Amino acid sequence: MKRRDLLVAASTVAAGLSGCARNASQPDGTTSPASTTIPLSEYECPPDNPTEDPVVCSHTVDTDAADIYLLTDQTTQSETPTLTLHNDSSSDLEFNPFQWMVMQQQSSGWVPIEKRSSGNGRLVVASGGTHSWTFEEVVNYINEQLTVDAGTYTASIDIPNPNGSNWIRCVGLVRLS
């Protein structure tokens, strides 16, 4: 048995014995995340945490006006979503493609997925080009041991701003069922 499986089993038993296994928002103890009932289009940008840096979100972006943006493509509920970075600027963009931050919406708010690894790399997205990742791939970049559950997530990455010296945070909103 893997150490993680053993810890999960032990935690589940401990929570059950202490009476904490029930979800406070669900009197019958069932787990039905409220985040799956809110349409993605109704989330603010960014939904997970306020920032002073420029932010572009997949669910609110005006693709005709933005130079850089991340879109999510989820054709069916059973497929893992694809996150595609679009570079509509006149400059090539160079950045580390392994520096993602993933957060999950829970009843207590947005909770970051534990970052257990980070890679160093270099990716260049040419002017007018795109680059895609699956959501599973993004999660594996930061934590290969994590099994992603149903729910609502953000996946964000910082991209150099082609119109200035700062960075732009591109956020993809994802729902898994």
N, C-alpha and C positions, 0 to 999 in steps of 0.2 A: 504494500500500500504506500502510495506517495505521502510524503510529509504533509502536503497541503490537504489531501483527502482526509488524513488522520486529524488534522487541526479542525477542519470543517465539521467532521463527525463529532469531535469532542465539544466544540462550541455549540452545536445543535443540541446535544444532550444536556449541556449545562444550561442553556437558555430554556429548554423544556422543563427542567427540574426547578428552575427559579421562577417559572410562570411568565417569562418574558418572550415566549415564542410567538405570542399573538401580536399581530400588527395593530397598533392603537387606533388606526383609522378604519380598520375593518373589524367590527365586533365579532364576527364569526371566525376570525383568524385567517381568512383567505388572503392571498396576495394578488391584488388587482391594482397595479400602479395607476394612480390618478393621472400620471403624465401621459398615458396612452389615450386619454379621452379628450385632451385638448388638441385641436387641429394645429399642425406645425406652423401654419401661416399666422396664427395668433400669438406666437412667441415674440418677445422684444428682441432687439439686436444690441449686444449679445445677450443671450438668455442666461448664460452661466455665471458671468461675473463682470461687473463694470470695470472699464479700463479707460485710461486717458489716451491710449494709443488709438490711431484710426482703426476701425473695425469694419469688415464687410462680411455679411452673413448670407448664407445660401438661400434662406427663406425670405429675405427682404431686399436682396440686391436688385438694382436696376441694371441689367446687363448691357443696356445701350449706353449707359453713362459711366460705368465703372471700367477702370483699366485692368484691375486684377480682382478676381473673385473665384470662389470655390463653390461648385454646385454638387449636390448629391443626386444620384440617380438610383432609384429603388423601383425597379419595374414590377416586382411582386413582393409580397410580404415574406416569402420563404427565402428569397435571395439576399445575399449580403450586399449592402449598398456600395456604390462606387462613388468616390470623391474625386472630382476633376477640377484641377486648378487651371484657370484660363488666364493667359497673358495677352490682353488686348492693347498693351502699351507699345510704345515704339522702341523699348529697350529690352534686351535679354535680361532675365532674372536669374541670379545665382544664389543658392541657399543650401542649407543642410536639410535634406529631406527626411531625416530621422527624428527631428525635434518637435514631435507632436505633443499636444496636451489633450487628453480625453477626459470628459466629465460625464457623470451619469446623474440624471434627475431622480431624487428620492424624496420621500415625504418631508425630510428635514432640509431640503434644498439641493443644490448642485454639489456633488461630491467628486473630487478628482480620482481617477483610476491611478493606483499606485504605480509610480514610474520605477521600474526595476532595471531598466537598461536604457541606454541612449547611444546612438551611433554617431560617428563622424562621417560625413560624406559630402558630396558636392553634386548638385543637380543644377543644370542650366535649362530653363524653359525659354525658348527663343521667342522673340517678338511675334505675336500672332499664333503662338503654339499653346498646347495643353499638355498636362501630365496627369495620369490617373492612378489612384490607389484604391484597393478595396478597404472597407472599414475594418475587416479582420486583419489585413496587412498593417494598417495604422496601429491597431491595438497591439499587435505582436511586436512592433517597433519599440514599444515602451514596456510591455509586460507579456512575455511569451507564455507565462504560466496561467494567465487569466482566462477563464471561460466567461464570455459575455452573455448576460441574461437578457431577457426581454425588457424593453424600456426605452426611454428617450435619452439620447446622448448628444454631446457636442464633440467635435474633433476640430482642433484649431492648430494652425501653424503660422509662424511669423514669416513674412515675405518682404524683401527689400522694396521700399517705395521708389518707383521709377521717377517720381516727381519731387523727390526730396531726400534728406539724409536719414529720416527715420524709417520705421518698419510699419507694415500693415498687417494686422491680424486677420487672417481668413478663417472663418468659422463655418463648418458644415453641421447642420442639424440633422440627426439621424434617428429613426424609430425602428426598433426591432420588435417583432412579435413572437 
